[in-house]
Amino acid sequence: MLDTTPPEHAPARPDAERRGCLFALSQPPLMIFLLVIGCLLMLGAVHDLFLL
């Protein structure tokens, strides 16, 4: 008889586990959020450096 059960160490979805930071940064909503936060930080730094 052949054992047809998958081994326990085999990943269920290998493509989902291999996604990392570069995949997350390629998502448009995340990049828009990071752009807004970066602009707010830049505006605060310019205000502190040149206007105070």
C-alpha positions, 0 to 999 in steps of 0.5 A, spaced: 500 500 500 502 507 498 501 512 503 498 518 499 498 523 505 502 529 504 508 530 509 507 534 515 513 539 514 510 540 507 507 548 506 500 548 504 501 555 500 509 556 499 507 562 495 504 565 501 510 564 506 515 567 501 512 574 500 516 579 504 517 586 505 518 587 498 511 585 496 508 589 502 512 595 499 509 594 492 502 595 495 499 602 493 495 603 499 501 602 504 506 607 499 501 612 499 500 612 507 508 612 507 508 618 503 503 622 507 507 620 513 514 622 510 511 629 507 508 630 514 515 629 517 518 633 512 514 639 513 515 639 521 523 638 520 522 644 515 518 648 520 523 647 525 529 648 521 527 655 518 521 658 521 523 657 528 
